[in-house]
Amino acid sequence: MTTRGFGDEEARATAHLIADVLDNPRDEAVIDAVRARGHALTARFPAYC
């Protein structure tokens, strides 16, 4: 997270995404929504190569 430049807000958002999946591990709609939100979040912070 720090390598990508995440700050406090992004760390909290990531924690919420993880919690959403842990709360609903078999709900495909939740998993798909979390995946989309995760992609949107990481798109703002590209990995360094």
CHARMM internal coordinates of N, CA and C (Angstrom, degrees):
IC EDIT
DIST 1 N 1 CA 1.4362
DIST 1 CA 1 C 1.5259
ANGL 1 N 1 CA 1 C 110.31
DIST 1 C 2 N 1.3072
ANGL 1 CA 1 C 2 N 116.39
DIHE 1 N 1 CA 1 C 2 N -43.54
DIST 2 N 2 CA 1.4616
ANGL 1 C 2 N 2 CA 118.19
DIHE 1 CA 1 C 2 N 2 CA -179.15
DIST 2 CA 2 C 1.5212
ANGL 2 N 2 CA 2 C 111.61
DIHE 1 C 2 N 2 CA 2 C -68.88
DIST 2 C 3 N 1.3347
ANGL 2 CA 2 C 3 N 116.61
DIHE 2 N 2 CA 2 C 3 N -33.08
DIST 3 N 3 CA 1.4608
ANGL 2 C 3 N 3 CA 119.82
DIHE 2 CA 2 C 3 N 3 CA 178.79
DIST 3 CA 3 C 1.5189
ANGL 3 N 3 CA 3 C 111.03
DIHE 2 C 3 N 3 CA 3 C -63.61
DIST 3 C 4 N 1.3110
ANGL 3 CA 3 C 4 N 116.32
DIHE 3 N 3 CA 3 C 4 N -34.88
DIST 4 N 4 CA 1.4632
ANGL 3 C 4 N 4 CA 120.60
DIHE 3 CA 3 C 4 N 4 CA 178.68
DIST 4 CA 4 C 1.5265
ANGL 4 N 4 CA 4 C 111.84
DIHE 3 C 4 N 4 CA 4 C -79.92
DIST 4 C 5 N 1.3018
ANGL 4 CA 4 C 5 N 118.13
DIHE 4 N 4 CA 4 C 5 N -15.94
DIST 5 N 5 CA 1.4580
ANGL 4 C 5 N 5 CA 120.73
DIHE 4 CA 4 C 5 N 5 CA 178.93
DIST 5 CA 5 C 1.5191
ANGL 5 N 5 CA 5 C 114.22
DIHE 4 C 5 N 5 CA 5 C 96.41
DIST 5 C 6 N 1.3333
ANGL 5 CA 5 C 6 N 116.66
DIHE 5 N 5 CA 5 C 6 N 18.11
DIST 6 N 6 CA 1.4590
ANGL 5 C 6 N 6 CA 119.57
DIHE 5 CA 5 C 6 N 6 CA 177.86
DIST 6 CA 6 C 1.5217
ANGL 6 N 6 CA 6 C 109.58
DIHE 5 C 6 N 6 CA 6 C -63.02
DIST 6 C 7 N 1.3008
ANGL 6 CA 6 C 7 N 115.22
DIHE 6 N 6 CA 6 C 7 N 142.89
DIST 7 N 7 CA 1.4544
ANGL 6 C 7 N 7 CA 121.49
DIHE 6 CA 6 C 7 N 7 CA 174.17
DIST 7 CA 7 C 1.5177
ANGL 7 N 7 CA 7 C 109.79
DIHE 6 C 7 N 7 CA 7 C -107.17
DIST 7 C 8 N 1.3216
ANGL 7 CA 7 C 8 N 116.22
DIHE 7 N 7 CA 7 C 8 N -165.50
DIST 8 N 8 CA 1.4660
ANGL 7 C 8 N 8 CA 121.07
DIHE 7 CA 7 C 8 N 8 CA -179.17
DIST 8 CA 8 C 1.5278
ANGL 8 N 8 CA 8 C 111.78
DIHE 7 C 8 N 8 CA 8 C -59.09
DIST 8 C 9 N 1.3130
ANGL 8 CA 8 C 9 N 116.54
DIHE 8 N 8 CA 8 C 9 N -44.00
DIST 9 N 9 CA 1.4696
ANGL 8 C 9 N 9 CA 120.62
DIHE 8 CA 8 C 9 N 9 CA -177.79
DIST 9 CA 9 C 1.5313
ANGL 9 N 9 CA 9 C 111.18
DIHE 8 C 9 N 9 CA 9 C -61.67
DIST 9 C 10 N 1.3148
ANGL 9 CA 9 C 10 N 116.66
DIHE 9 N 9 CA 9 C 10 N -44.15
DIST 10 N 10 CA 1.4605
ANGL 9 C 10 N 10 CA 120.85
DIHE 9 CA 9 C 10 N 10 CA -179.49
DIST 10 CA 10 C 1.5310
ANGL 10 N 10 CA 10 C 111.42
DIHE 9 C 10 N 10 CA 10 C -68.88
DIST 10 C 11 N 1.3207
ANGL 10 CA 10 C 11 N 116.96
DIHE 10 N 10 CA 10 C 11 N -34.99
DIST 11 N 11 CA 1.4672
ANGL 10 C 11 N 11 CA 120.75
DIHE 10 CA 10 C 11 N 11 CA 176.98
DIST 11 CA 11 C 1.5200
ANGL 11 N 11 CA 11 C 110.27
DIHE 10 C 11 N 11 CA 11 C -64.23
DIST 11 C 12 N 1.3207
ANGL 11 CA 11 C 12 N 116.54
DIHE 11 N 11 CA 11 C 12 N -43.49
DIST 12 N 12 CA 1.4653
ANGL 11 C 12 N 12 CA 119.94
DIHE 11 CA 11 C 12 N 12 CA 177.47
DIST 12 CA 12 C 1.5225
ANGL 12 N 12 CA 12 C 110.78
DIHE 11 C 12 N 12 CA 12 C -63.94
DIST 12 C 13 N 1.3314
ANGL 12 CA 12 C 13 N 117.37
DIHE 12 N 12 CA 12 C 13 N -42.49
DIST 13 N 13 CA 1.4664
ANGL 12 C 13 N 13 CA 121.12
DIHE 12 CA 12 C 13 N 13 CA 179.05
DIST 13 CA 13 C 1.5238
ANGL 13 N 13 CA 13 C 110.32
DIHE 12 C 13 N 13 CA 13 C -61.11
DIST 13 C 14 N 1.3175
ANGL 13 CA 13 C 14 N 117.44
DIHE 13 N 13 CA 13 C 14 N -41.45
DIST 14 N 14 CA 1.4594
ANGL 13 C 14 N 14 CA 121.60
DIHE 13 CA 13 C 14 N 14 CA 178.59
DIST 14 CA 14 C 1.5256
ANGL 14 N 14 CA 14 C 110.50
DIHE 13 C 14 N 14 CA 14 C -63.52
DIST 14 C 15 N 1.3194
ANGL 14 CA 14 C 15 N 116.97
DIHE 14 N 14 CA 14 C 15 N -42.88
DIST 15 N 15 CA 1.4638
ANGL 14 C 15 N 15 CA 120.99
DIHE 14 CA 14 C 15 N 15 CA 178.13
DIST 15 CA 15 C 1.5272
ANGL 15 N 15 CA 15 C 110.52
DIHE 14 C 15 N 15 CA 15 C -61.06
DIST 15 C 16 N 1.3130
ANGL 15 CA 15 C 16 N 117.44
DIHE 15 N 15 CA 15 C 16 N -40.77
DIST 16 N 16 CA 1.4676
ANGL 15 C 16 N 16 CA 120.90
DIHE 15 CA 15 C 16 N 16 CA 178.35
DIST 16 CA 16 C 1.5307
ANGL 16 N 16 CA 16 C 111.44
DIHE 15 C 16 N 16 CA 16 C -65.34
DIST 16 C 17 N 1.3154
ANGL 16 CA 16 C 17 N 116.79
DIHE 16 N 16 CA 16 C 17 N -38.75
DIST 17 N 17 CA 1.4640
ANGL 16 C 17 N 17 CA 119.92
DIHE 16 CA 16 C 17 N 17 CA 177.76
DIST 17 CA 17 C 1.5246
ANGL 17 N 17 CA 17 C 110.31
DIHE 16 C 17 N 17 CA 17 C -62.59
DIST 17 C 18 N 1.3180
ANGL 17 CA 17 C 18 N 116.27
DIHE 17 N 17 CA 17 C 18 N -45.18
DIST 18 N 18 CA 1.4630
ANGL 17 C 18 N 18 CA 120.59
DIHE 17 CA 17 C 18 N 18 CA 178.68
DIST 18 CA 18 C 1.5271
ANGL 18 N 18 CA 18 C 110.37
DIHE 17 C 18 N 18 CA 18 C -61.57
DIST 18 C 19 N 1.3256
ANGL 18 CA 18 C 19 N 117.03
DIHE 18 N 18 CA 18 C 19 N -44.94
DIST 19 N 19 CA 1.4624
ANGL 18 C 19 N 19 CA 121.47
DIHE 18 CA 18 C 19 N 19 CA -179.61
DIST 19 CA 19 C 1.5270
ANGL 19 N 19 CA 19 C 111.36
DIHE 18 C 19 N 19 CA 19 C -62.75
DIST 19 C 20 N 1.3243
ANGL 19 CA 19 C 20 N 117.13
DIHE 19 N 19 CA 19 C 20 N -38.98
DIST 20 N 20 CA 1.4675
ANGL 19 C 20 N 20 CA 120.21
DIHE 19 CA 19 C 20 N 20 CA 179.02
DIST 20 CA 20 C 1.5225
ANGL 20 N 20 CA 20 C 110.98
DIHE 19 C 20 N 20 CA 20 C -59.53
DIST 20 C 21 N 1.3193
ANGL 20 CA 20 C 21 N 117.19
DIHE 20 N 20 CA 20 C 21 N -42.56
DIST 21 N 21 CA 1.4677
ANGL 20 C 21 N 21 CA 120.38
DIHE 20 CA 20 C 21 N 21 CA 179.46
DIST 21 CA 21 C 1.5318
ANGL 21 N 21 CA 21 C 110.21
DIHE 20 C 21 N 21 CA 21 C -71.17
DIST 21 C 22 N 1.3145
ANGL 21 CA 21 C 22 N 117.64
DIHE 21 N 21 CA 21 C 22 N -40.97
DIST 22 N 22 CA 1.4673
ANGL 21 C 22 N 22 CA 119.80
DIHE 21 CA 21 C 22 N 22 CA 179.15
DIST 22 CA 22 C 1.5301
ANGL 22 N 22 CA 22 C 111.68
DIHE 21 C 22 N 22 CA 22 C -63.88
DIST 22 C 23 N 1.3299
ANGL 22 CA 22 C 23 N 116.82
DIHE 22 N 22 CA 22 C 23 N -32.87
DIST 23 N 23 CA 1.4667
ANGL 22 C 23 N 23 CA 121.11
DIHE 22 CA 22 C 23 N 23 CA 178.24
DIST 23 CA 23 C 1.5284
ANGL 23 N 23 CA 23 C 112.11
DIHE 22 C 23 N 23 CA 23 C -74.88
DIST 23 C 24 N 1.3371
ANGL 23 CA 23 C 24 N 117.24
DIHE 23 N 23 CA 23 C 24 N -24.50
DIST 24 N 24 CA 1.4670
ANGL 23 C 24 N 24 CA 121.89
DIHE 23 CA 23 C 24 N 24 CA -175.45
DIST 24 CA 24 C 1.5216
ANGL 24 N 24 CA 24 C 110.84
DIHE 23 C 24 N 24 CA 24 C -138.45
DIST 24 C 25 N 1.3331
ANGL 24 CA 24 C 25 N 118.07
DIHE 24 N 24 CA 24 C 25 N 61.68
DIST 25 N 25 CA 1.4638
ANGL 24 C 25 N 25 CA 120.33
DIHE 24 CA 24 C 25 N 25 CA -170.82
DIST 25 CA 25 C 1.5293
ANGL 25 N 25 CA 25 C 115.19
DIHE 24 C 25 N 25 CA 25 C -66.49
DIST 25 C 26 N 1.3118
ANGL 25 CA 25 C 26 N 118.07
DIHE 25 N 25 CA 25 C 26 N -16.90
DIST 26 N 26 CA 1.4637
ANGL 25 C 26 N 26 CA 120.28
DIHE 25 CA 25 C 26 N 26 CA -178.21
DIST 26 CA 26 C 1.5260
ANGL 26 N 26 CA 26 C 112.88
DIHE 25 C 26 N 26 CA 26 C -111.71
DIST 26 C 27 N 1.3123
ANGL 26 CA 26 C 27 N 117.37
DIHE 26 N 26 CA 26 C 27 N 3.55
DIST 27 N 27 CA 1.4628
ANGL 26 C 27 N 27 CA 121.61
DIHE 26 CA 26 C 27 N 27 CA -178.02
DIST 27 CA 27 C 1.5302
ANGL 27 N 27 CA 27 C 109.33
DIHE 26 C 27 N 27 CA 27 C -90.12
DIST 27 C 28 N 1.3165
ANGL 27 CA 27 C 28 N 115.73
DIHE 27 N 27 CA 27 C 28 N 102.56
DIST 28 N 28 CA 1.4663
ANGL 27 C 28 N 28 CA 121.00
DIHE 27 CA 27 C 28 N 28 CA -176.47
DIST 28 CA 28 C 1.5214
ANGL 28 N 28 CA 28 C 112.34
DIHE 27 C 28 N 28 CA 28 C -60.99
DIST 28 C 29 N 1.3204
ANGL 28 CA 28 C 29 N 118.14
DIHE 28 N 28 CA 28 C 29 N -33.16
DIST 29 N 29 CA 1.4697
ANGL 28 C 29 N 29 CA 120.67
DIHE 28 CA 28 C 29 N 29 CA 179.25
DIST 29 CA 29 C 1.5218
ANGL 29 N 29 CA 29 C 110.38
DIHE 28 C 29 N 29 CA 29 C -65.29
DIST 29 C 30 N 1.3261
ANGL 29 CA 29 C 30 N 116.65
DIHE 29 N 29 CA 29 C 30 N -42.13
DIST 30 N 30 CA 1.4644
ANGL 29 C 30 N 30 CA 120.78
DIHE 29 CA 29 C 30 N 30 CA 178.18
DIST 30 CA 30 C 1.5182
ANGL 30 N 30 CA 30 C 109.86
DIHE 29 C 30 N 30 CA 30 C -65.38
DIST 30 C 31 N 1.3200
ANGL 30 CA 30 C 31 N 116.19
DIHE 30 N 30 CA 30 C 31 N -45.15
DIST 31 N 31 CA 1.4624
ANGL 30 C 31 N 31 CA 120.22
DIHE 30 CA 30 C 31 N 31 CA -179.03
DIST 31 CA 31 C 1.5239
ANGL 31 N 31 CA 31 C 110.68
DIHE 30 C 31 N 31 CA 31 C -62.15
DIST 31 C 32 N 1.3325
ANGL 31 CA 31 C 32 N 117.27
DIHE 31 N 31 CA 31 C 32 N -42.78
DIST 32 N 32 CA 1.4700
ANGL 31 C 32 N 32 CA 120.73
DIHE 31 CA 31 C 32 N 32 CA 178.02
DIST 32 CA 32 C 1.5303
ANGL 32 N 32 CA 32 C 111.38
DIHE 31 C 32 N 32 CA 32 C -63.34
DIST 32 C 33 N 1.3365
ANGL 32 CA 32 C 33 N 116.76
DIHE 32 N 32 CA 32 C 33 N -41.09
DIST 33 N 33 CA 1.4635
ANGL 32 C 33 N 33 CA 120.44
DIHE 32 CA 32 C 33 N 33 CA 179.40
DIST 33 CA 33 C 1.5258
ANGL 33 N 33 CA 33 C 110.72
DIHE 32 C 33 N 33 CA 33 C -65.67
DIST 33 C 34 N 1.3276
ANGL 33 CA 33 C 34 N 116.76
DIHE 33 N 33 CA 33 C 34 N -42.09
DIST 34 N 34 CA 1.4616
ANGL 33 C 34 N 34 CA 120.78
DIHE 33 CA 33 C 34 N 34 CA 178.82
DIST 34 CA 34 C 1.5217
ANGL 34 N 34 CA 34 C 110.00
DIHE 33 C 34 N 34 CA 34 C -64.57
DIST 34 C 35 N 1.3119
ANGL 34 CA 34 C 35 N 116.67
DIHE 34 N 34 CA 34 C 35 N -41.58
DIST 35 N 35 CA 1.4652
ANGL 34 C 35 N 35 CA 120.56
DIHE 34 CA 34 C 35 N 35 CA 178.59
DIST 35 CA 35 C 1.5347
ANGL 35 N 35 CA 35 C 110.17
DIHE 34 C 35 N 35 CA 35 C -59.46
DIST 35 C 36 N 1.3178
ANGL 35 CA 35 C 36 N 116.99
DIHE 35 N 35 CA 35 C 36 N -45.66
DIST 36 N 36 CA 1.4665
ANGL 35 C 36 N 36 CA 120.98
DIHE 35 CA 35 C 36 N 36 CA -179.91
DIST 36 CA 36 C 1.5262
ANGL 36 N 36 CA 36 C 110.91
DIHE 35 C 36 N 36 CA 36 C -63.89
DIST 36 C 37 N 1.3258
ANGL 36 CA 36 C 37 N 116.84
DIHE 36 N 36 CA 36 C 37 N -43.52
DIST 37 N 37 CA 1.4652
ANGL 36 C 37 N 37 CA 119.89
DIHE 36 CA 36 C 37 N 37 CA 179.60
DIST 37 CA 37 C 1.5208
ANGL 37 N 37 CA 37 C 110.87
DIHE 36 C 37 N 37 CA 37 C -67.30
DIST 37 C 38 N 1.3259
ANGL 37 CA 37 C 38 N 116.89
DIHE 37 N 37 CA 37 C 38 N -36.02
DIST 38 N 38 CA 1.4635
ANGL 37 C 38 N 38 CA 120.81
DIHE 37 CA 37 C 38 N 38 CA 177.12
DIST 38 CA 38 C 1.5191
ANGL 38 N 38 CA 38 C 111.57
DIHE 37 C 38 N 38 CA 38 C -65.07
DIST 38 C 39 N 1.3329
ANGL 38 CA 38 C 39 N 116.44
DIHE 38 N 38 CA 38 C 39 N -42.32
DIST 39 N 39 CA 1.4635
ANGL 38 C 39 N 39 CA 120.22
DIHE 38 CA 38 C 39 N 39 CA 177.50
DIST 39 CA 39 C 1.5260
ANGL 39 N 39 CA 39 C 110.93
DIHE 38 C 39 N 39 CA 39 C -63.23
DIST 39 C 40 N 1.3266
ANGL 39 CA 39 C 40 N 116.46
DIHE 39 N 39 CA 39 C 40 N -41.98
DIST 40 N 40 CA 1.4677
ANGL 39 C 40 N 40 CA 120.29
DIHE 39 CA 39 C 40 N 40 CA 179.38
DIST 40 CA 40 C 1.5294
ANGL 40 N 40 CA 40 C 110.85
DIHE 39 C 40 N 40 CA 40 C -63.58
DIST 40 C 41 N 1.3194
ANGL 40 CA 40 C 41 N 116.20
DIHE 40 N 40 CA 40 C 41 N -40.45
DIST 41 N 41 CA 1.4649
ANGL 40 C 41 N 41 CA 120.28
DIHE 40 CA 40 C 41 N 41 CA 179.59
DIST 41 CA 41 C 1.5255
ANGL 41 N 41 CA 41 C 111.10
DIHE 40 C 41 N 41 CA 41 C -65.62
DIST 41 C 42 N 1.3175
ANGL 41 CA 41 C 42 N 116.46
DIHE 41 N 41 CA 41 C 42 N -49.33
DIST 42 N 42 CA 1.4635
ANGL 41 C 42 N 42 CA 118.71
DIHE 41 CA 41 C 42 N 42 CA -176.63
DIST 42 CA 42 C 1.5244
ANGL 42 N 42 CA 42 C 112.60
DIHE 41 C 42 N 42 CA 42 C -71.62
DIST 42 C 43 N 1.3146
ANGL 42 CA 42 C 43 N 117.93
DIHE 42 N 42 CA 42 C 43 N -23.00
DIST 43 N 43 CA 1.4713
ANGL 42 C 43 N 43 CA 120.28
DIHE 42 CA 42 C 43 N 43 CA 177.26
DIST 43 CA 43 C 1.5269
ANGL 43 N 43 CA 43 C 110.97
DIHE 42 C 43 N 43 CA 43 C -63.70
DIST 43 C 44 N 1.3262
ANGL 43 CA 43 C 44 N 116.02
DIHE 43 N 43 CA 43 C 44 N -28.71
DIST 44 N 44 CA 1.4677
ANGL 43 C 44 N 44 CA 120.65
DIHE 43 CA 43 C 44 N 44 CA 178.56
DIST 44 CA 44 C 1.5244
ANGL 44 N 44 CA 44 C 112.19
DIHE 43 C 44 N 44 CA 44 C -75.57
DIST 44 C 45 N 1.3450
ANGL 44 CA 44 C 45 N 116.50
DIHE 44 N 44 CA 44 C 45 N -15.98
DIST 45 N 45 CA 1.4710
ANGL 44 C 45 N 45 CA 122.07
DIHE 44 CA 44 C 45 N 45 CA -176.08
DIST 45 CA 45 C 1.5228
ANGL 45 N 45 CA 45 C 109.34
DIHE 44 C 45 N 45 CA 45 C -133.17
DIST 45 C 46 N 1.3030
ANGL 45 CA 45 C 46 N 118.07
DIHE 45 N 45 CA 45 C 46 N 78.88
DIST 46 N 46 CA 1.4725
ANGL 45 C 46 N 46 CA 120.66
DIHE 45 CA 45 C 46 N 46 CA -176.38
DIST 46 CA 46 C 1.5308
ANGL 46 N 46 CA 46 C 112.01
DIHE 45 C 46 N 46 CA 46 C -61.62
DIST 46 C 47 N 1.3285
ANGL 46 CA 46 C 47 N 115.01
DIHE 46 N 46 CA 46 C 47 N 148.12
DIST 47 N 47 CA 1.4613
ANGL 46 C 47 N 47 CA 120.70
DIHE 46 CA 46 C 47 N 47 CA 177.59
DIST 47 CA 47 C 1.5347
ANGL 47 N 47 CA 47 C 108.84
DIHE 46 C 47 N 47 CA 47 C -73.33
DIST 47 C 48 N 1.3023
ANGL 47 CA 47 C 48 N 115.46
DIHE 47 N 47 CA 47 C 48 N 142.65
DIST 48 N 48 CA 1.4606
ANGL 47 C 48 N 48 CA 120.23
DIHE 47 CA 47 C 48 N 48 CA 178.14
DIST 48 CA 48 C 1.5248
ANGL 48 N 48 CA 48 C 108.31
DIHE 47 C 48 N 48 CA 48 C -80.92
DIST 48 C 49 N 1.3031
ANGL 48 CA 48 C 49 N 115.63
DIHE 48 N 48 CA 48 C 49 N 134.61
DIST 49 N 49 CA 1.4793
ANGL 48 C 49 N 49 CA 120.29
DIHE 48 CA 48 C 49 N 49 CA 179.07
DIST 49 CA 49 C 1.5050
ANGL 49 N 49 CA 49 C 110.79
DIHE 48 C 49 N 49 CA 49 C -115.75
END
COOR INIT
IC SEED 1 N 1 CA 1 C
IC BUILD
